[in-house]
Amino acid sequence: MTAAEFGDKFNAYDWDLYQPLAVLLKDGRRTYIDPPGDQARPRPDELVIIRRSNPKNPERHRYEEITDLVGMLDLPADQGRMSYAEFDSLIRQYLMADPFLPFAVELRSGEVLEVKRRPDLGRVCRHLRWHGTPGRPDTYYTFDDVARLVPRMVPVPAGGNGHAA
């Protein structure tokens, strides 16, 4: 990809409709930009990504190493992972349900996070923050760590069907 091609894609992005961006690299790796306006610094010969977690050590990618720039909602899933579009839709549904219904986050590692209360799990963009274990530091995951989001059976009053919607 040339600097001009990257610039055209980057500048065509709809900044009013926030979604993270994925930078696809020739070697098959992906790197993510979220929020794009805050982290991405297109330069004449390279893209510089400054992470809040490590601002003194920016990522640098020469344009010839980049094959595409894609909005995360348009990015297909890798095998055994959820796409960002699936993750975004389901996590919103589960976290915003009223009343809240328990669900599980099944990770690709095999670990299962049982979300029994809304405060157990926080979500920021493509990240999850697990608060569910008392006395243990918070744990962070990204959407591509997630294999599935699964509703859990919940007790309901007599006459209900016992299934989370």
Summary of the structure (lengths in Angstrom):
residues: 165
radius of gyration: 18.7
end to end distance: 44.4
largest distance: 66.1
contacts: 398
relative contact order: 0.14
helix: 24%
strand: 32%
